[in-house]
Amino acid sequence: MEGIAKETWLHRVNPSVKLLLLLGVLIALLFIHNLNVMLLLNIVIIICFCFGTGISRKYALLFFLPFFLLFWSSVLTMALYGKGSTLWWEWGIFRVSEESFFRGVHLGFRALTFGLIGLIFVCTTHPVRLFYSLMQQLHFPPKFAYSFMASIRLLPIIWDEFHTIRMAHQVRGFSPGKGWKGFKRKLSAYAVPLLAQSIRRAYRIAVAMEAKRFKGNQKRTYYYQLSIGKWDLLFLLFLLGITGVVWVGSEWIQLLPNQDVRLI
């Protein structure tokens, strides 16, 4: 997220601590069936996403849009095809009931929450710091961590090569045609060169690591030394504070039915 996000205090939290705590939050969400609690939780998480990740409004809206569409697709799918006894509207195969609507809204809130929490983690975590933290705090095998980091570094190079190949085809007037034959020609024109270059580059990286006597089963020193500190404790207290605010607020602010959605 370099270049599109300013650093906030969430960037300073140890990535492993952030990962484990957010995974715990995601697991806890599976057991929350109160519709009003889910609504307030989504409001709080949206505020955290907008003001806690350091992303500009344009990119925040761009990242939020797919999950907003996922929310409405979940609501409509469950509402139109779900079951329920209190019928609101019916037309052909579409049947909307009170039970199916509220269950659809609950499902949509859960999907939106999952997506926003994932976005917060991605937008506030540098990949290199994440893998260094996994190696140092969670003892993730270095051979796998460095392999993942190398593959992440290769993605922008592959994208640049794709643009280079496409511009070369445009200069030469390459026209793959239409239909299945055109698709096969386009696939061979792009996929084969990209795959060949990726294999050669991966082989060179493997040879370089072997030449430098890299072995994943030995103790290593690290250029980035990450530890658990005050920002991790602050992040834990922040999550606990959000939990308290949402649960207390659900008793005072009742915008939706404040009961288990399974009992509606």
URSULLIN-V39364 format. One line per field, one symbol per residue. ss: DSSP state (a for helix, b for strand, c for the rest). psi: psi as a letter, one per 40 degrees, with the letter a starting at -180 (. if undefined). A space follows every 10 residues. Layout:
BEGIN
ss=???
psi=???
END
This chain:
BEGIN
ss=ccccbcccaa aaccaaaaaa aaaaaaaaac cccbaaaaaa aaaaaaaaaa aaccbcaaaa aaaaaaaaaa aaaaaaaaaa acccccbbbb bccbbbbaaa aaaaaaaaaa aaaaaaaaaa aaacccaaaa aaaaaaaccc caaaaaaaaa aaaaaaaaaa aaaaaaaaaa acccccccaa aaaaaaaaaa aaaaaaaaaa aaaaaaaaaa accccccccc ccccccccca aaaaaaaaaa aaaaaaaaaa aacccccccb aaac
psi=fheehihadd deihdddddd ddddddddde ehehdddddd dddddddddd eeeeiidddd dddddddddd dddddddddd eiiidghdih hbehhhiddd dddddddddd dddddddddd ddeehhdddd dddddddefh hddddddddd dddddddddd dddddddddd defhheaiad dddddddddd dddddddddd dddddddddd defhheeihi iidhhiihad dddddddddd dddddddddd ddhgdihgih dee.
END
